[in-house]
Amino acid sequence: MRTIARKKTLTLLFSLVLIAACTATIKPEWTALYNHKANVEPDRLTWLEDLSVNSFGDVMVAGTTIRTGLANRVQDILLVRYSDNGQRLWAVDFDLATGDYRSDDSALAMVIDGQDNVYILANQFKVLDENTSSAGAWLISADANGNERWRYKLSDSSEMRALALNNDKLYVTGPNTQVFNLEGTPLLGVEHPEHTAHSVTASANGNFVIASGQAVSLFNANGEQLWQQTGVTGEYPAGEVIFTMNGDIVATNLLADNGGARITRYTPAGDKLWTRTFGAAYKSYGLPGPALVFEDYRGDLLLTSSNSDGHRIVKLDSAGRTVWNKTSRNGIIKDAALKGSDLFVVGGGFNAKYESDGSRVAESRVDRNVQITTGSVAIDGNKLYAGYSAESNGSFALHLSQYLDR
């Protein structure tokens, strides 16, 4: 679940076979492939964006369904529910335009609350006529059976970047930050025109922090800015941010060096404690992956940076000292999940587990071509789910796999 927003500190249990320090190759228990409405409209493709597990143990997948072609193009939000044995229970699509005009609707991120209601952040490119178009954003909610609960227009003129669920409140950020209750009622709106945020999260006391890669800002529960720290110009405008267990703030940003990343730790008062910079693991002309950051139960931090030609995973202690620094040619990291001090990563059709000492002990590969801009992971007990957009019959479809802890 990308805040692309999205933060996934998840319980990771993974099947491992260790033979003389070799990396074990594992196989999924099952794989499900689905291209929405392709049985009646062959010019369809389906894009995976995010996935999560609800309290029933079912997997909820948010994506985008597209009917290609200039004359009859359709692009809507898609929500699919799978049982834990891979059975597709239902699939529903949502049209943000409701037929009033043509629009391309794209799911961006998804969260699930304690009552199994689903919330999807979606961007919309709408075409009113051949001379008029605009970009906007929506927040849409559905219940556990896929029935729409409510929808809220976030903007008519700009796209949003990230979604988070904290303290039974929904936080949406981008050119501005908006806060809602779970019924879709707006609670707060904060403008920050100096930077577009790509990540948001909140602490137990209601303070929330946003990061853009070039700036980090902390606000109190009333939306008053407590402090802001700016980064270095020339960096990519993307980053992640978390609160640590002791209340510090850790933010990342991508570097102009494609696949490089910087990580910085601040006190709750906004004082910079330390910053560390890591170059790209391998030079690449492809897209960079997100600079993800996690804190383990001991307070150590794990940072990922990547591009299409390789990735880097770094473990640092709370003082910013490097514990280990590993690189791999296995390509981009689109999402990751943390269990204790062990990290599971997905991206480019390659899944792997890194143990607390940095050893890569298990891996698997998707048996199809996948789109490297997608990739998501979710965990439920001893069941691990990895999702992609994968090639199918000359098009792309949702690709979901389950792995078990033996």
Secondary structure, 3 states (H helix, E strand, C coil): CCHHHCCCCCCCCCCCCCECCECEECCCCEEEEECCCCCCCCCEEEEEEEEEECCCCCEEEEEEEEECCCCCCEEEEEEEEECCCCCEEEEEEECCCCCCCEEEEEEEEEEECCCCCEEEEEEEEEEEECCEEEEEEEEEEECCCCCEEEEEEEECCCCCCEEEEECCEEEEECCEEEEECCCCCEEEEEECCCCCCCEEEECCCCCEEEECCCEEEEECCCCCEEEEEECCCCCCCCCCEEECCCCCEEEEEECCCCCCEEEEEECCCCCEEEEEEECCCCCCCCCECCCEEEECCCCCEEEEEEECCEEEEEEECCCCCEEEEEEECCCCCCEEEEECCEEEEEECCEEEEECCCCCEEEEEECCCCECCCCCEEEEECCEEEEEEEEEECCEEEEEEEEEECC
